[in-house]
Amino acid sequence: QVQLVESGGGLVQPGGSLRLSCKASGTIFNIYTMGWYRQAPGKQRELVATITSGGSTNYADSVKGRFTISRDNAKNTVYLQMNNLKTEDTAVYYCKEVPGGYWGKGTLVTVSS
C-alpha cells in the first residue's frame, strides 16, 4: 500500500533553516497533489503547504515567504524548505497524499535557542 516517509527534522535555532523530505512509494506519485501539515504541542493538525501535480503551490499565511514546497517526481519525493524558522514552527511535520488521504508518520522539528 501507499507509504510516505518523512525525514529531515531536527533541532534548529530561531532564524535557521531545515529541509524536509517525504519519499513516497506504492502510489502514482506524479499525478497527485501532495501536502505538508504540522501539529504543534497542544494544538490541532494544520495545513502548511500543498503542491499539485502541475507544480501549483499553496501556503498557510503563517509560512508564506519563509517556506517553499517542491517536488521531484523522478524521485517520488516532496520537499519542504523551511527558512527563517521561528519557535512557533515547532511541530511534528507530516506528509500527505491529499486525494487518497494517506499520511506519513511525521518528523519532528524543534526550533529553540
C-alpha positions as protocol buffer text, in pm:
chain_id: "A"
residue {
  index: 1
  type: GLN
  ca { x: 0 y: 0 z: 0 }
}
residue {
  index: 2
  type: VAL
  ca { x: 98 y: 366 z: -1 }
}
residue {
  index: 3
  type: GLN
  ca { x: 396 y: 455 z: 214 }
}
residue {
  index: 4
  type: LEU
  ca { x: 509 y: 809 z: 290 }
}
residue {
  index: 5
  type: VAL
  ca { x: 832 y: 851 z: 485 }
}
residue {
  index: 6
  type: GLU
  ca { x: 938 y: 1192 z: 613 }
}
residue {
  index: 7
  type: SER
  ca { x: 1291 y: 1287 z: 704 }
}
residue {
  index: 8
  type: GLY
  ca { x: 1500 y: 1594 z: 776 }
}
residue {
  index: 9
  type: GLY
  ca { x: 1356 y: 1708 z: 1105 }
}
residue {
  index: 10
  type: GLY
  ca { x: 1569 y: 1805 z: 1398 }
}
residue {
  index: 11
  type: LEU
  ca { x: 1668 y: 2081 z: 1635 }
}
residue {
  index: 12
  type: VAL
  ca { x: 1741 y: 2422 z: 1489 }
}
residue {
  index: 13
  type: GLN
  ca { x: 1785 y: 2770 z: 1632 }
}
residue {
  index: 14
  type: PRO
  ca { x: 1544 y: 3052 z: 1553 }
}
residue {
  index: 15
  type: GLY
  ca { x: 1634 y: 3203 z: 1218 }
}
residue {
  index: 16
  type: GLY
  ca { x: 1781 y: 2880 z: 1095 }
}
residue {
  index: 17
  type: SER
  ca { x: 1675 y: 2652 z: 812 }
}
residue {
  index: 18
  type: LEU
  ca { x: 1576 y: 2291 z: 758 }
}
residue {
  index: 19
  type: ARG
  ca { x: 1477 y: 2092 z: 452 }
}
residue {
  index: 20
  type: LEU
  ca { x: 1222 y: 1818 z: 500 }
}
residue {
  index: 21
  type: SER
  ca { x: 1179 y: 1532 z: 256 }
}
residue {
  index: 22
  type: CYS
  ca { x: 891 y: 1294 z: 200 }
}
residue {
  index: 23
  type: LYS
  ca { x: 957 y: 987 z: -10 }
}
residue {
  index: 24
  type: ALA
  ca { x: 652 y: 808 z: -148 }
}
residue {
  index: 25
  type: SER
  ca { x: 608 y: 451 z: -260 }
}
residue {
  index: 26
  type: GLY
  ca { x: 311 y: 243 z: -366 }
}
residue {
  index: 27
  type: THR
  ca { x: 140 y: 535 z: -535 }
}
residue {
  index: 28
  type: ILE
  ca { x: 142 y: 704 z: -874 }
}
residue {
  index: 29
  type: PHE
  ca { x: 317 y: 997 z: -715 }
}
residue {
  index: 30
  type: ASN
  ca { x: 337 y: 1229 z: -1012 }
}
residue {
  index: 31
  type: ILE
  ca { x: -40 y: 1269 z: -1056 }
}
residue {
  index: 32
  type: TYR
  ca { x: -138 y: 1357 z: -701 }
}
residue {
  index: 33
  type: THR
  ca { x: -142 y: 1674 z: -502 }
}
residue {
  index: 34
  type: MET
  ca { x: 92 y: 1643 z: -204 }
}
residue {
  index: 35
  type: GLY
  ca { x: 85 y: 1837 z: 117 }
}
residue {
  index: 36
  type: TRP
  ca { x: 276 y: 1917 z: 431 }
}
residue {
  index: 37
  type: TYR
  ca { x: 89 y: 1952 z: 757 }
}
residue {
  index: 38
  type: ARG
  ca { x: 207 y: 2007 z: 1110 }
}
residue {
  index: 39
  type: GLN
  ca { x: 89 y: 1952 z: 1463 }
}
residue {
  index: 40
  type: ALA
  ca { x: 238 y: 2160 z: 1740 }
}
residue {
  index: 41
  type: PRO
  ca { x: 228 y: 2056 z: 2106 }
}
residue {
  index: 42
  type: GLY
  ca { x: -121 y: 2105 z: 2241 }
}
residue {
  index: 43
  type: LYS
  ca { x: -256 y: 2212 z: 1902 }
}
residue {
  index: 44
  type: GLN
  ca { x: -456 y: 2053 z: 1623 }
}
residue {
  index: 45
  type: ARG
  ca { x: -300 y: 1949 z: 1296 }
}
residue {
  index: 46
  type: GLU
  ca { x: -291 y: 2226 z: 1039 }
}
residue {
  index: 47
  type: LEU
  ca { x: -208 y: 2263 z: 672 }
}
residue {
  index: 48
  type: VAL
  ca { x: 132 y: 2411 z: 591 }
}
residue {
  index: 49
  type: ALA
  ca { x: 158 y: 2385 z: 214 }
}
residue {
  index: 50
  type: THR
  ca { x: 36 y: 2190 z: -86 }
}
residue {
  index: 51
  type: ILE
  ca { x: 168 y: 2132 z: -434 }
}
residue {
  index: 52
  type: THR
  ca { x: -28 y: 1997 z: -729 }
}
residue {
  index: 53
  type: SER
  ca { x: 95 y: 1758 z: -994 }
}
residue {
  index: 54
  type: GLY
  ca { x: 147 y: 2061 z: -1216 }
}
residue {
  index: 55
  type: GLY
  ca { x: 353 y: 2245 z: -957 }
}
residue {
  index: 56
  type: SER
  ca { x: 98 y: 2496 z: -830 }
}
residue {
  index: 57
  type: THR
  ca { x: 155 y: 2575 z: -464 }
}
residue {
  index: 58
  type: ASN
  ca { x: -50 y: 2693 z: -172 }
}
residue {
  index: 59
  type: TYR
  ca { x: 78 y: 2807 z: 168 }
}
residue {
  index: 60
  type: ALA
  ca { x: -62 y: 2885 z: 506 }
}
residue {
  index: 61
  type: ASP
  ca { x: -33 y: 3255 z: 581 }
}
residue {
  index: 62
  type: SER
  ca { x: 195 y: 3181 z: 874 }
}
residue {
  index: 63
  type: VAL
  ca { x: 467 y: 3037 z: 650 }
}
residue {
  index: 64
  type: LYS
  ca { x: 436 y: 3243 z: 332 }
}
residue {
  index: 65
  type: GLY
  ca { x: 768 y: 3391 z: 232 }
}
residue {
  index: 66
  type: ARG
  ca { x: 960 y: 3153 z: 457 }
}
residue {
  index: 67
  type: PHE
  ca { x: 870 y: 2800 z: 342 }
}
residue {
  index: 68
  type: THR
  ca { x: 885 y: 2652 z: -7 }
}
residue {
  index: 69
  type: ILE
  ca { x: 723 y: 2327 z: -112 }
}
residue {
  index: 70
  type: SER
  ca { x: 858 y: 2146 z: -415 }
}
residue {
  index: 71
  type: ARG
  ca { x: 853 y: 1803 z: -571 }
}
residue {
  index: 72
  type: ASP
  ca { x: 1081 y: 1579 z: -771 }
}
residue {
  index: 73
  type: ASN
  ca { x: 859 y: 1331 z: -948 }
}
residue {
  index: 74
  type: ALA
  ca { x: 1153 y: 1128 z: -1074 }
}
residue {
  index: 75
  type: LYS
  ca { x: 1246 y: 1064 z: -711 }
}
residue {
  index: 76
  type: ASN
  ca { x: 888 y: 1029 z: -582 }
}
residue {
  index: 77
  type: THR
  ca { x: 976 y: 1294 z: -327 }
}
residue {
  index: 78
  type: VAL
  ca { x: 819 y: 1614 z: -200 }
}
residue {
  index: 79
  type: TYR
  ca { x: 1026 y: 1869 z: -10 }
}
residue {
  index: 80
  type: LEU
  ca { x: 964 y: 2149 z: 233 }
}
residue {
  index: 81
  type: GLN
  ca { x: 1239 y: 2407 z: 254 }
}
residue {
  index: 82
  type: MET
  ca { x: 1195 y: 2599 z: 577 }
}
residue {
  index: 83
  type: ASN
  ca { x: 1385 y: 2924 z: 621 }
}
residue {
  index: 84
  type: ASN
  ca { x: 1386 y: 3183 z: 897 }
}
residue {
  index: 85
  type: LEU
  ca { x: 1239 y: 2934 z: 1137 }
}
residue {
  index: 86
  type: LYS
  ca { x: 1054 y: 3060 z: 1441 }
}
residue {
  index: 87
  type: THR
  ca { x: 979 y: 2894 z: 1771 }
}
residue {
  index: 88
  type: GLU
  ca { x: 615 y: 2883 z: 1663 }
}
residue {
  index: 89
  type: ASP
  ca { x: 715 y: 2645 z: 1383 }
}
residue {
  index: 90
  type: THR
  ca { x: 797 y: 2374 z: 1635 }
}
residue {
  index: 91
  type: ALA
  ca { x: 579 y: 2077 z: 1548 }
}
residue {
  index: 92
  type: VAL
  ca { x: 567 y: 1730 z: 1407 }
}
residue {
  index: 93
  type: TYR
  ca { x: 552 y: 1772 z: 1031 }
}
residue {
  index: 94
  type: TYR
  ca { x: 351 y: 1523 z: 828 }
}
residue {
  index: 95
  type: CYS
  ca { x: 346 y: 1447 z: 459 }
}
residue {
  index: 96
  type: LYS
  ca { x: 12 y: 1370 z: 294 }
}
residue {
  index: 97
  type: GLU
  ca { x: -109 y: 1242 z: -38 }
}
residue {
  index: 98
  type: VAL
  ca { x: -409 y: 1468 z: -46 }
}
residue {
  index: 99
  type: PRO
  ca { x: -662 y: 1286 z: -268 }
}
residue {
  index: 100
  type: GLY
  ca { x: -611 y: 948 z: -106 }
}
residue {
  index: 101
  type: GLY
  ca { x: -576 y: 1078 z: 248 }
}
residue {
  index: 102
  type: TYR
  ca { x: -252 y: 889 z: 310 }
}
residue {
  index: 103
  type: TRP
  ca { x: -21 y: 1017 z: 583 }
}
residue {
  index: 104
  type: GLY
  ca { x: 339 y: 965 z: 677 }
}
residue {
  index: 105
  type: LYS
  ca { x: 445 y: 904 z: 1035 }
}
residue {
  index: 106
  type: GLY
  ca { x: 585 y: 1253 z: 1076 }
}
residue {
  index: 107
  type: THR
  ca { x: 919 y: 1413 z: 1151 }
}
residue {
  index: 108
  type: LEU
  ca { x: 980 y: 1638 z: 1450 }
}
residue {
  index: 109
  type: VAL
  ca { x: 1104 y: 1993 z: 1401 }
}
residue {
  index: 110
  type: THR
  ca { x: 1211 y: 2176 z: 1715 }
}
residue {
  index: 111
  type: VAL
  ca { x: 1301 y: 2544 z: 1690 }
}
residue {
  index: 112
  type: SER
  ca { x: 1466 y: 2658 z: 2008 }
}
residue {
  index: 113
  type: SER
  ca { x: 1762 y: 2862 z: 2126 }
}
